[in-house]
Amino acid sequence: MSPQDRHRDRHDLIAGALAALAIAMHPLPARAQAQEAVAPGRTLRSVQPADLDPAPPAATPVRAAEPPPAASTNPTAPAAAVPAMLAPGRRIELPPSPRMLDDPRIRSPFAFTSRVDPQAGFLVPTNDPPVWVLPPALIPSTPPGIPGRTPVRVPGHLDTPTSIHWAGRDPDEVRAGQLHAGLDWDFCGPRPPRLGPAPALPLPGPETPADIDAGGVDYGEEEDVLRLTGEVDLRRGTQRVQAPAIDYNRATGDLASFGPTFLEYPGLRMVGRDARLNLETEQGEMHVVRYRFSGPTNLRGEADLAEIINPQLTRYRNITHTACPPGSRAWSLRASRLDLNQDSGRGIARNARLRIRGLPVLYTPYLDFPIDDRRQSGLLIPSIGYSDDHGFDLTVPWYWNIAPHMDATFYPRLLSKTGLLLGSEFRYLTRHDRGMVQAEIIQDRRSEEGNPRGAVRLEQQGRFGRRWSTNLDFAAVTDSTYLQDFGNNLDTTSTRWLLQQGDLLYSADQWSLLSRLEAYQTVDVDSPPASRPYRRLPQLLFRLRPQTFAPGVISNLDAEYNHFDHAHRVHGQRLALAPTLNWPLRRSYGHLIPGAGVNLVHYELVDTLPDRPTAVSHMVPQFDLDGRLVFDRDGRWFDRPYLQTLEPRLYYLYTPYVDQDDAPVFDSSELTFSFANLFRNNRFTGRDRIGDANQLSAALTSRVLQPTTGIEQLRLSLGRIFYFADRRVQIGRPVATATTSPYTGELAAQLLERWTGRASLEWDPDAAEPWGRRTLQLQYRTDDDRQLFNAGYRFERGTSAFDRYEDTDLSFRLAVGPHTELVGRWLYSLLNDETSEFFTGIQFGQCCWKVRVLGRHYRNRPDAPATNSIMLQFELAGLGAIGSPVSSFLEQEIHGYRTF
């Protein structure tokens, strides 16, 4: 007898013994005992796919005659009970196992029990006692809750009260539940940056071993094919294949599954039927497919056929594709063919039809769209709008991904009343610097001169070696009204001067030197030539790093050279030195810091008045003393512990009067009086004016802190200045003779859990108008940012019409349901008694789609006519957005607004 024959006889003997033991323990039909011998749950050892040892042939199945009808042993379970139980509108309640065994109509084989996993949504085996499978005749003709569906019996389902719940669904629906088991759908389409990168799992390699769980195995020696049966589960690293039966060809590496099949790769799951797959080349196909992408993107769909070119590239025929979560078909893309490439992050559809709520809205023979957030060349989402000035406004940008470190965007903008504006933006990134070049040009048909109009913007930041760094910020337009005509927000349209600046910085270990060229282009047509800012050609700023001397004395030195240029005012050169010494004494309960310094300035001037000198110099010494104490105590507020501080602070400043009227004013201006400026050593900016002072600033601050986290719940500060001498150094003002300054204060509070407030004020009890500059801000904000309300009031008396304002600002974001939001802002000028800007809009949608509509009314300047416009944006997650960039506009205009 050959070894194979001895092995076969031994296997038959074991199988026969198991069958006899089962018959002895359970008086069930012999066919049921044979089924149990190869029941699911038997596990094969871990093997290499290419080195599976030939398995012995399976045991010869036991043949048995059909069992006779069982006599009923329970008189309370008549045969008519089951049809009455399945009557329409009645809840399906199956009898317990003894009654089922006694029902003469049951002629089904023995099987194991299972249950529906509420998380996974599909059947999983349990350890409950076995039950009988109901025959098709006992399944109701119309499944409850699924009108119009034909009931079917899914192979492998157990007809228990739980499994009948699945009656009427597609045969593969239970296994299709594995598509989403254990995977979240917390976003639609590409993974948002706020969630961070998705975890990357490695693909199985040629030597990755396979673990196989099967109920039975047969080996065809002639074909060198392993036939696995009994709910086969094959795992190979991060790859998984599940099917009722699988054939594996050891010679070619081909794997064929029969019946419902589940296939999983990192980031991709498929469910279908009758799959063909090669484990060596990772190529194959599957019929009647449902798929799910996860990780970097959330996508799903259905197709007649799926071709696996490699685990990162799949091709689908007659497909329905969407980024909406399961159960939603808000939008879908139907195509005769769709290629999804995870390597490139692109999807390419042919003969594509976009459907919204099942209705076709767009057809295109070719569509290239992103499936993640990587940069790709191609058309971007168009921007559509309307305004009174330009009429219909359409921008169709095209993106060019030149290289990983370089790209460009071209955005032709069609304005129906104005013309065609051609714009482009080029960006680059190198090892040493990054930069951007943006340019626009238009032939404005409304222009009387007929000359082209345009703008250019250059930005660059770089660091070369350890010492050198550069910065460039340059903007220019062809005419002063270009920004008013073609800008689209208040920050742009209210700009008065365009900065043109270039910096070169050298940083040594103990000092640094900044070289700067700075100029401005005036775009305010009402600005007189004499009021325009000076140009610095060049500016050199030398700074010595702080040096410490015993016992703790610290020295600083700033030196600055400027060549100021102006066509309508006095100009020339200025050299300034500012050495200082201070001796900080710091303790946990406060500090005491005495300091001293001197300001040295020299001018060489051109185009001065006849009675003014061309060379001016002055020296202004300074002395200051800063003292602060911190007291704290524990307490309870609304039954919560808190820590309260009391922080008095005194700051004395002495600067003798030095006549500086002969010096021009190149870059100096008077600072706005505020609480923070109580402790500055000069009330002017720049170096042209050093204010004389003999004064004492007194302030008191109190804070309420959470003792465990240190979070500031409340801060209240109040202070003023006591003057011991008149302030004779001024810019365009008479000598200040007041002995005290106005009171100035700040208030910041965390009100309850969602309300925050901030306020700053100036109050002078001796003035005719006691209230000066003041700001009030109040914000309500929920944790999910879907409820947002801002209220603000700002007043500044200013020194001229250009810096005087008084306005109110209201903005909100209100969620009125799970899928709808209202947004708006109202900026009103109390000084001019008119609305500066007003817009309101609505956003509605779900995870995979959103529609935003916004109407806007705004003014470029108080004396300019108002402009009305409408913005519309339609966003499909995983496919793109069409219309105006409403979301980015709201992030700029509403404080605290965040796009999800």
BAKOL-797471 format. One record per residue (C-alpha): residue in one letter; y, z, x. Coordinates in steps of 0.5 Angstrom, whole numbers. Layout:
BAKOL-797471
(site A (Y Z X))
...
//
This chain:
BAKOL-797471
(site M (0 0 0))
(site S (7 -2 3))
(site P (12 3 4))
(site Q (16 0 -2))
(site D (10 1 -7))
(site R (10 8 -5))
(site H (17 9 -6))
(site R (17 5 -13))
(site D (11 10 -15))
(site R (14 16 -13))
(site H (21 14 -17))
(site D (17 12 -23))
(site L (13 19 -22))
(site I (20 23 -22))
(site A (22 19 -28))
(site G (16 20 -32))
(site A (16 28 -31))
(site L (24 28 -33))
(site A (22 24 -39))
(site A (16 29 -41))
(site L (20 35 -39))
(site A (26 33 -44))
(site I (21 31 -50))
(site A (18 38 -49))
(site M (25 41 -49))
(site H (28 37 -55))
(site P (24 34 -61))
(site L (28 28 -60))
(site P (26 20 -60))
(site A (23 18 -54))
(site R (29 13 -53))
(site A (34 18 -53))
(site Q (30 21 -47))
(site A (30 15 -43))
(site Q (38 14 -44))
(site E (39 21 -41))
(site A (35 20 -35))
(site V (40 15 -33))
(site A (46 19 -36))
(site P (53 19 -33))
(site G (54 24 -28))
(site R (49 22 -23))
(site T (53 21 -16))
(site L (51 17 -10))
(site R (52 19 -3))
(site S (59 17 1))
(site V (57 10 4))
(site Q (61 4 8))
(site P (62 -2 3))
(site A (59 -7 8))
(site D (53 -2 10))
(site L (50 0 3))
(site D (43 2 4))
(site P (38 -2 0))
(site A (36 3 -6))
(site P (29 3 -9))
(site P (29 -1 -16))
(site A (30 3 -22))
(site A (25 7 -26))
(site T (22 3 -31))
(site P (25 5 -38))
(site V (21 8 -43))
(site R (19 4 -49))
(site A (18 8 -56))
(site A (18 6 -63))
(site E (24 8 -68))
(site P (23 15 -70))
(site P (22 16 -78))
(site P (27 18 -82))
(site A (28 26 -81))
(site A (26 30 -87))
(site S (32 34 -90))
(site T (32 41 -88))
(site N (39 43 -91))
(site P (39 42 -99))
(site T (47 43 -98))
(site A (48 37 -94))
(site P (46 31 -99))
(site A (47 24 -97))
(site A (52 22 -102))
(site A (57 28 -98))
(site V (59 23 -92))
(site P (62 17 -97))
(site A (66 22 -101))
(site M (68 25 -94))
(site L (71 19 -92))
(site A (75 17 -98))
(site P (82 14 -97))
(site G (87 20 -96))
(site R (82 25 -94))
(site R (82 28 -87))
(site I (76 26 -83))
(site E (71 32 -82))
(site L (64 31 -80))
(site P (58 36 -81))
(site P (56 40 -75))
(site S (50 38 -71))
(site P (44 40 -76))
(site R (47 36 -82))
(site M (48 30 -78))
(site L (40 31 -75))
(site D (38 31 -82))
(site D (42 25 -85))
(site P (36 20 -86))
(site R (42 14 -84))
(site I (43 16 -77))
(site R (39 11 -72))
(site S (43 12 -66))
(site P (41 14 -59))
(site F (43 20 -56))
(site A (49 21 -52))
(site F (54 26 -48))
(site T (60 29 -52))
(site S (67 28 -50))
(site R (74 30 -52))
(site V (81 27 -52))
(site D (85 29 -46))
(site P (92 31 -49))
(site Q (96 29 -42))
(site A (92 23 -40))
(site G (91 20 -47))
(site F (84 18 -46))
(site L (77 21 -47))
(site V (74 25 -42))
(site P (67 29 -41))
(site T (66 36 -43))
(site N (60 41 -43))
(site D (59 41 -50))
(site P (52 41 -53))
(site P (50 33 -55))
(site V (51 30 -61))
(site W (49 24 -65))
(site V (53 18 -65))
(site L (55 15 -72))
(site P (53 8 -74))
(site P (58 3 -76))
(site A (57 4 -83))
(site L (59 11 -83))
(site I (66 9 -80))
(site P (72 8 -85))
(site S (74 1 -87))
(site T (81 3 -86))
(site P (83 8 -81))
(site P (88 13 -83))
(site G (95 12 -81))
(site I (93 5 -78))
(site P (95 0 -84))
(site G (92 -7 -83))
(site R (88 -5 -77))
(site T (81 -7 -77))
(site P (76 -1 -75))
(site V (72 -2 -69))
(site R (67 2 -64))
(site V (69 2 -57))
(site P (63 2 -52))
(site G (62 9 -49))
(site H (66 13 -55))
(site L (63 18 -59))
(site D (64 18 -66))
(site T (66 25 -67))
(site P (72 28 -71))
(site T (76 27 -64))
(site S (73 20 -63))
(site I (74 17 -70))
(site H (82 18 -69))
(site W (81 12 -64))
(site A (78 8 -69))
(site G (82 1 -71))
(site R (85 1 -64))
(site D (83 -4 -58))
(site P (77 -3 -55))
(site D (80 -2 -48))
(site E (85 3 -51))
(site V (82 9 -49))
(site R (81 7 -42))
(site A (88 4 -42))
(site G (90 11 -43))
(site Q (89 12 -35))
(site L (95 7 -34))
(site H (99 13 -34))
(site A (95 19 -33))
(site G (98 24 -28))
(site L (104 19 -27))
(site D (111 21 -30))
(site W (116 16 -33))
(site D (122 20 -32))
(site F (126 13 -30))
(site C (126 6 -32))
(site G (126 0 -27))
(site P (128 2 -20))
(site R (127 9 -18))
(site P (134 12 -18))
(site P (137 14 -11))
(site R (138 21 -14))
(site L (131 22 -14))
(site G (130 20 -6))
(site P (125 16 -4))
(site A (118 15 -7))
(site P (112 18 -3))
(site A (108 12 1))
(site L (101 12 0))
(site P (97 8 5))
(site L (92 2 3))
(site P (85 3 5))
(site G (83 -1 11))
(site P (76 -4 13))
(site E (73 2 15))
(site T (75 6 10))
(site P (68 9 7))
(site A (67 9 -1))
(site D (65 14 -5))
(site I (61 12 -11))
(site D (59 16 -18))
(site A (54 12 -22))
(site G (48 13 -27))
(site G (44 8 -24))
(site V (43 3 -18))
(site D (39 -3 -18))
(site Y (38 -7 -11))
(site G (37 -14 -11))
(site E (34 -16 -5))
(site E (34 -23 -5))
(site E (41 -24 -7))
(site D (43 -17 -3))
(site V (47 -15 -9))
(site L (47 -8 -11))
(site R (47 -7 -19))
(site L (51 0 -21))
(site T (51 2 -28))
(site G (52 8 -32))
(site E (60 9 -32))
(site V (61 7 -25))
(site D (67 10 -21))
(site L (68 7 -14))
(site R (73 11 -10))
(site R (75 8 -3))
(site G (81 11 0))
(site T (87 10 -5))
(site Q (83 5 -8))
(site R (79 6 -15))
(site V (75 2 -19))
(site Q (72 4 -26))
(site A (67 0 -30))
(site P (61 1 -34))
(site A (57 -4 -29))
(site I (59 -7 -23))
(site D (55 -12 -18))
(site Y (57 -11 -11))
(site N (55 -17 -6))
(site R (54 -14 1))
(site A (54 -20 5))
(site T (60 -23 2))
(site G (64 -17 0))
(site D (65 -19 -7))
(site L (65 -14 -13))
(site A (64 -16 -20))
(site S (65 -11 -26))
(site F (63 -12 -33))
(site G (66 -9 -39))
(site P (73 -5 -39))
(site T (75 -4 -32))
(site F (80 0 -29))
(site L (83 -2 -22))
(site E (88 3 -18))
(site Y (92 1 -12))
(site P (98 5 -9))
(site G (103 4 -14))
(site L (99 -1 -18))
(site R (94 1 -24))
(site M (91 -5 -28))
(site V (86 -4 -34))
(site G (82 -10 -36))
(site R (75 -14 -37))
(site D (71 -17 -32))
(site A (74 -16 -26))
(site R (72 -20 -19))
(site L (75 -17 -13))
(site N (73 -18 -6))
(site L (73 -11 -2))
(site E (75 -15 5))
(site T (80 -19 3))
(site E (83 -15 -3))
(site Q (83 -21 -7))
(site G (81 -22 -14))
(site E (82 -23 -21))
(site M (82 -19 -28))
(site H (82 -22 -35))
(site V (86 -19 -41))
(site V (90 -14 -37))
(site R (95 -8 -38))
(site Y (98 -6 -31))
(site R (103 -1 -29))
(site F (107 0 -23))
(site S (110 7 -21))
(site G (113 10 -15))
(site P (119 6 -13))
(site T (119 3 -20))
(site N (117 4 -27))
(site L (114 -3 -30))
(site R (109 -5 -34))
(site G (106 -11 -38))
(site E (100 -15 -41))
(site A (97 -21 -39))
(site D (91 -26 -40))
(site L (90 -26 -33))
(site A (92 -22 -27))
(site E (91 -25 -20))
(site I (91 -20 -14))
(site I (93 -24 -8))
(site N (94 -18 -4))
(site P (95 -11 -6))
(site Q (103 -12 -6))
(site L (103 -19 -9))
(site T (100 -20 -16))
(site R (101 -26 -21))
(site Y (100 -26 -28))
(site R (99 -31 -33))
(site N (102 -31 -40))
(site I (105 -25 -39))
(site T (109 -20 -43))
(site H (113 -15 -38))
(site T (118 -9 -39))
(site A (121 -3 -36))
(site C (121 1 -42))
(site P (116 7 -43))
(site P (110 7 -47))
(site G (111 6 -54))
(site S (118 2 -53))
(site R (119 -5 -53))
(site A (126 -5 -53))
(site W (126 -11 -49))
(site S (121 -15 -46))
(site L (120 -21 -42))
(site R (115 -26 -44))
(site A (113 -32 -39))
(site S (108 -37 -37))
(site R (107 -34 -30))
(site L (110 -28 -27))
(site D (110 -26 -19))
(site L (111 -19 -18))
(site N (112 -18 -10))
(site Q (112 -11 -8))
(site D (113 -13 -1))
(site S (120 -17 -2))
(site G (122 -12 -8))
(site R (122 -19 -13))
(site G (120 -21 -19))
(site I (119 -29 -21))
(site A (118 -31 -28))
(site R (117 -38 -30))
(site N (118 -41 -37))
(site A (121 -34 -39))
(site R (124 -32 -46))
(site L (128 -25 -46))
(site R (126 -21 -53))
(site I (131 -16 -55))
(site R (127 -12 -61))
(site G (122 -17 -61))
(site L (127 -23 -62))
(site P (128 -28 -57))
(site V (135 -28 -54))
(site L (135 -32 -48))
(site Y (130 -38 -45))
(site T (130 -40 -38))
(site P (125 -44 -34))
(site Y (126 -40 -28))
(site L (128 -33 -27))
(site D (129 -29 -20))
(site F (130 -21 -21))
(site P (129 -15 -17))
(site I (124 -10 -19))
(site D (127 -4 -14))
(site D (133 -3 -11))
(site R (133 -7 -4))
(site R (138 -12 -3))
(site Q (136 -19 -4))
(site S (140 -26 -4))
(site G (141 -29 -11))
(site L (146 -28 -17))
(site L (148 -22 -19))
(site I (150 -19 -26))
(site P (156 -23 -29))
(site S (162 -19 -31))
(site I (165 -21 -38))
(site G (172 -18 -41))
(site Y (178 -20 -44))
(site S (186 -18 -43))
(site D (192 -20 -46))
(site D (195 -23 -39))
(site H (189 -27 -37))
(site G (185 -29 -44))
(site F (177 -29 -43))
(site D (175 -26 -36))
(site L (168 -28 -33))
(site T (166 -26 -26))
(site V (159 -29 -23))
(site P (158 -26 -17))
(site W (153 -29 -12))
(site Y (150 -24 -6))
(site W (147 -27 0))
(site N (143 -22 4))
(site I (144 -25 11))
(site A (140 -20 15))
(site P (138 -13 15))
(site H (145 -11 18))
(site M (149 -16 15))
(site D (151 -19 8))
(site A (156 -23 4))
(site T (158 -23 -4))
(site F (162 -29 -7))
(site Y (165 -28 -14))
(site P (168 -34 -17))
(site R (173 -31 -23))
(site L (175 -35 -29))
(site L (181 -33 -32))
(site S (182 -38 -38))
(site K (190 -37 -38))
(site T (191 -37 -31))
(site G (186 -41 -27))
(site L (180 -40 -22))
(site L (180 -34 -17))
(site L (175 -35 -11))
(site G (173 -28 -8))
(site S (169 -26 -2))
(site E (167 -20 1))
(site F (163 -20 8))
(site R (160 -13 11))
(site Y (156 -12 17))
(site L (153 -6 21))
(site T (152 -6 28))
(site R (149 0 33))
(site H (157 1 35))
(site D (161 0 28))
(site R (161 -2 21))
(site G (166 -7 18))
(site M (168 -10 11))
(site V (172 -17 10))
(site Q (175 -18 3))
(site A (179 -24 1))
(site E (181 -28 -5))
(site I (185 -34 -7))
(site I (188 -37 -14))
(site Q (192 -43 -16))
(site D (196 -39 -21))
(site R (197 -44 -27))
(site R (203 -40 -29))
(site S (206 -40 -22))
(site E (213 -44 -22))
(site E (213 -45 -15))
(site G (205 -47 -15))
(site N (203 -44 -9))
(site P (197 -41 -8))
(site R (196 -33 -9))
(site G (191 -29 -5))
(site A (190 -22 -2))
(site V (186 -20 4))
(site R (183 -13 6))
(site L (180 -11 13))
(site E (176 -5 14))
(site Q (172 -2 21))
(site Q (170 4 24))
(site G (166 4 30))
(site R (164 9 36))
(site F (163 6 43))
(site G (159 10 48))
(site R (161 18 48))
(site R (168 17 49))
(site W (171 11 45))
(site S (172 10 37))
(site T (176 5 33))
(site N (179 5 26))
(site L (182 -1 22))
(site D (185 -1 15))
(site F (189 -7 14))
(site A (191 -10 7))
(site A (196 -16 5))
(site V (198 -20 -1))
(site T (202 -27 -1))
(site D (207 -24 -6))
(site S (209 -17 -9))
(site T (206 -18 -16))
(site Y (199 -20 -14))
(site L (196 -13 -15))
(site Q (200 -12 -22))
(site D (197 -19 -24))
(site F (190 -18 -22))
(site G (189 -11 -21))
(site N (184 -7 -26))
(site N (186 0 -25))
(site L (192 4 -24))
(site D (191 6 -17))
(site T (191 -1 -15))
(site T (197 -3 -20))
(site S (201 3 -18))
(site T (201 2 -11))
(site R (208 1 -8))
(site W (206 0 0))
(site L (200 -3 3))
(site L (197 0 9))
(site Q (196 -4 16))
(site Q (193 1 21))
(site G (189 0 27))
(site D (187 6 31))
(site L (184 7 38))
(site L (181 14 40))
(site Y (179 17 47))
(site S (176 24 47))
(site A (175 27 53))
(site D (171 34 54))
(site Q (178 38 54))
(site W (183 33 51))
(site S (184 27 46))
(site L (189 21 46))
(site L (190 17 40))
(site S (193 10 40))
(site R (195 7 33))
(site L (199 1 31))
(site E (202 2 24))
(site A (206 -2 19))
(site Y (206 -3 11))
(site Q (207 -9 7))
(site T (212 -7 1))
(site V (209 -9 -6))
(site D (214 -5 -10))
(site V (219 -10 -12))
(site D (224 -5 -14))
(site S (224 -2 -8))
(site P (231 -3 -4))
(site P (230 -5 4))
(site A (233 1 7))
(site S (228 6 3))
(site R (222 2 6))
(site P (217 6 11))
(site Y (218 5 18))
(site R (213 2 23))
(site R (210 5 29))
(site L (209 0 34))
(site P (205 4 37))
(site Q (204 11 36))
(site L (201 16 42))
(site L (198 22 40))
(site F (195 27 46))
(site R (192 34 44))
(site L (189 39 49))
(site R (183 43 46))
(site P (185 50 45))
(site Q (184 54 52))
(site T (182 62 51))
(site F (185 66 56))
(site A (184 74 57))
(site P (185 78 53))
(site G (183 73 47))
(site V (190 69 48))
(site I (189 62 45))
(site S (194 56 48))
(site N (194 49 44))
(site L (198 43 46))
(site D (200 37 42))
(site A (204 31 45))
(site E (206 25 41))
(site Y (210 19 43))
(site N (212 14 37))
(site H (216 7 37))
(site F (219 7 30))
(site D (221 0 28))
(site H (225 -2 22))
(site A (230 -8 20))
(site H (235 -5 16))
(site R (235 2 19))
(site V (236 6 26))
(site H (230 6 30))
(site G (228 7 37))
(site Q (223 12 41))
(site R (221 19 40))
(site L (217 24 45))
(site A (215 30 42))
(site L (212 36 45))
(site A (209 43 42))
(site P (206 48 46))
(site T (203 54 42))
(site L (200 61 44))
(site N (197 66 39))
(site W (193 72 40))
(site P (188 73 34))
(site L (185 80 32))
(site R (180 79 27))
(site R (176 85 24))
(site S (171 85 18))
(site Y (177 88 14))
(site G (182 83 16))
(site H (186 80 21))
(site L (193 80 25))
(site I (195 74 29))
(site P (201 74 33))
(site G (204 67 35))
(site A (209 63 39))
(site G (211 56 40))
(site V (216 51 42))
(site N (218 44 39))
(site L (221 39 44))
(site V (224 33 42))
(site H (227 27 45))
(site Y (230 20 42))
(site E (232 14 45))
(site L (235 10 39))
(site V (238 3 37))
(site D (242 1 32))
(site T (246 7 31))
(site L (252 8 27))
(site P (258 8 32))
(site D (260 15 32))
(site R (252 17 33))
(site P (249 18 40))
(site T (243 14 42))
(site A (240 19 46))
(site V (238 26 42))
(site S (234 32 45))
(site H (233 39 42))
(site M (229 45 43))
(site V (227 49 37))
(site P (223 56 39))
(site Q (218 59 34))
(site F (215 66 33))
(site D (210 68 27))
(site L (206 74 25))
(site D (200 73 20))
(site G (197 80 17))
(site R (191 80 12))
(site L (187 86 9))
(site V (181 86 5))
(site F (179 91 0))
(site D (173 91 -4))
(site R (169 95 -10))
(site D (163 94 -14))
(site G (163 94 -21))
(site R (160 92 -28))
(site W (163 86 -32))
(site F (160 85 -39))
(site D (154 89 -36))
(site R (153 85 -30))
(site P (154 87 -23))
(site Y (160 84 -19))
(site L (164 85 -13))
(site Q (172 85 -14))
(site T (176 84 -8))
(site L (184 86 -7))
(site E (187 82 -1))
(site P (194 83 1))
(site R (197 78 6))
(site L (204 78 10))
(site Y (207 73 14))
(site Y (213 73 18))
(site L (216 67 21))
(site Y (222 67 25))
(site T (225 60 27))
(site P (233 60 30))
(site Y (237 55 27))
(site V (238 48 32))
(site D (243 43 29))
(site Q (239 37 28))
(site D (243 32 24))
(site D (244 27 30))
(site A (237 26 30))
(site P (234 20 25))
(site V (229 22 20))
(site F (223 17 21))
(site D (217 21 18))
(site S (219 28 16))
(site S (220 30 9))
(site E (220 37 5))
(site L (214 39 3))
(site T (212 41 -4))
(site F (213 49 -5))
(site S (206 51 -7))
(site F (202 58 -5))
(site A (198 54 1))
(site N (205 53 4))
(site L (207 60 4))
(site F (204 61 11))
(site R (206 54 14))
(site N (211 55 20))
(site N (215 49 18))
(site R (217 47 11))
(site F (218 40 13))
(site T (212 34 15))
(site G (213 30 21))
(site R (217 32 28))
(site D (224 30 26))
(site R (226 36 23))
(site I (224 44 25))
(site G (226 48 19))
(site D (230 54 21))
(site A (227 61 18))
(site N (228 68 18))
(site Q (223 70 12))
(site L (217 74 10))
(site S (212 71 6))
(site A (208 76 1))
(site A (202 75 -3))
(site L (196 78 -6))
(site T (190 75 -8))
(site S (184 78 -12))
(site R (177 75 -13))
(site V (171 77 -17))
(site L (164 75 -14))
(site Q (157 75 -16))
(site P (154 80 -11))
(site T (148 77 -10))
(site T (150 69 -9))
(site G (157 70 -7))
(site I (159 65 -12))
(site E (167 66 -14))
(site Q (167 67 -22))
(site L (175 69 -22))
(site R (181 68 -17))
(site L (188 70 -18))
(site S (193 69 -13))
(site L (201 70 -13))
(site G (206 70 -8))
(site R (213 69 -6))
(site I (218 69 0))
(site F (224 73 2))
(site Y (229 70 6))
(site F (233 74 11))
(site A (238 68 13))
(site D (240 62 10))
(site R (236 55 11))
(site R (241 50 14))
(site V (237 45 16))
(site Q (236 40 10))
(site I (234 33 9))
(site G (239 30 4))
(site R (240 37 1))
(site P (246 43 1))
(site V (244 49 5))
(site A (239 54 1))
(site T (242 61 0))
(site A (237 64 -4))
(site T (235 70 -2))
(site T (228 69 -5))
(site S (223 63 -7))
(site P (220 62 -14))
(site Y (214 66 -15))
(site T (208 61 -14))
(site G (201 63 -16))
(site E (194 60 -17))
(site L (188 61 -22))
(site A (181 59 -22))
(site A (176 62 -26))
(site Q (169 60 -28))
(site L (169 61 -36))
(site L (162 63 -39))
(site E (157 58 -36))
(site R (160 52 -38))
(site W (168 52 -38))
(site T (172 52 -31))
(site G (179 53 -31))
(site R (184 52 -25))
(site A (192 53 -26))
(site S (198 53 -21))
(site L (205 54 -22))
(site E (212 56 -20))
(site W (217 60 -23))
(site D (224 62 -21))
(site P (227 68 -26))
(site D (234 66 -23))
(site A (234 59 -24))
(site A (237 55 -31))
(site E (230 52 -32))
(site P (225 58 -29))
(site W (219 54 -30))
(site G (218 49 -24))
(site R (212 45 -21))
(site R (206 47 -25))
(site T (199 44 -26))
(site L (193 46 -31))
(site Q (186 44 -31))
(site L (180 46 -36))
(site Q (173 43 -36))
(site Y (167 44 -40))
(site R (161 41 -37))
(site T (154 42 -39))
(site D (148 42 -34))
(site D (146 35 -36))
(site D (153 32 -35))
(site R (152 29 -42))
(site Q (157 33 -45))
(site L (164 33 -41))
(site F (171 35 -43))
(site N (177 35 -39))
(site A (184 37 -41))
(site G (190 37 -36))
(site Y (197 38 -36))
(site R (202 36 -29))
(site F (209 37 -28))
(site E (213 36 -22))
(site R (221 36 -22))
(site G (221 32 -15))
(site T (227 30 -11))
(site S (228 23 -14))
(site A (225 18 -20))
(site F (220 16 -16))
(site D (216 23 -15))
(site R (218 26 -22))
(site Y (213 26 -27))
(site E (210 30 -33))
(site D (204 28 -37))
(site T (198 30 -40))
(site D (191 28 -39))
(site L (185 28 -44))
(site S (178 25 -43))
(site F (171 27 -45))
(site R (164 24 -46))
(site L (161 26 -52))
(site A (153 25 -53))
(site V (153 25 -61))
(site G (145 24 -61))
(site P (139 23 -56))
(site H (141 15 -55))
(site T (149 15 -56))
(site E (155 17 -53))
(site L (162 17 -54))
(site V (167 16 -48))
(site G (175 16 -48))
(site R (181 18 -44))
(site W (189 19 -46))
(site L (194 19 -41))
(site Y (201 21 -44))
(site S (207 21 -40))
(site L (212 26 -43))
(site L (217 24 -39))
(site N (218 17 -41))
(site D (215 19 -48))
(site E (209 13 -48))
(site T (202 12 -47))
(site S (201 10 -39))
(site E (193 9 -41))
(site F (188 10 -47))
(site F (181 7 -47))
(site T (175 9 -52))
(site G (168 7 -52))
(site I (161 8 -54))
(site Q (155 7 -50))
(site F (148 7 -54))
(site G (141 6 -51))
(site Q (135 9 -48))
(site C (132 10 -41))
(site C (131 2 -41))
(site W (137 -1 -44))
(site K (144 1 -45))
(site V (150 -2 -49))
(site R (157 0 -47))
(site V (163 -3 -50))
(site L (170 0 -48))
(site G (177 -2 -51))
(site R (183 -1 -46))
(site H (191 0 -47))
(site Y (195 1 -40))
(site R (201 0 -37))
(site N (202 -2 -29))
(site R (209 2 -29))
(site P (213 5 -34))
(site D (218 -1 -35))
(site A (212 -6 -36))
(site P (209 -8 -42))
(site A (203 -6 -44))
(site T (196 -10 -43))
(site N (190 -9 -48))
(site S (183 -11 -45))
(site I (176 -11 -48))
(site M (170 -9 -43))
(site L (163 -10 -45))
(site Q (156 -9 -41))
(site F (149 -10 -43))
(site E (144 -6 -38))
(site L (137 -8 -38))
(site A (133 -3 -33))
(site G (129 -7 -28))
(site L (132 -13 -30))
(site G (140 -12 -29))
(site A (146 -11 -33))
(site I (151 -17 -36))
(site G (158 -16 -37))
(site S (164 -12 -34))
(site P (162 -6 -29))
(site V (164 -1 -35))
(site S (160 5 -31))
(site S (163 4 -25))
(site F (170 4 -28))
(site L (168 11 -32))
(site E (166 14 -26))
(site Q (173 13 -23))
(site E (177 14 -29))
(site I (174 21 -32))
(site H (173 27 -28))
(site G (166 29 -27))
(site Y (163 23 -30))
(site R (156 21 -27))
(site T (152 15 -29))
(site F (145 16 -30))
//
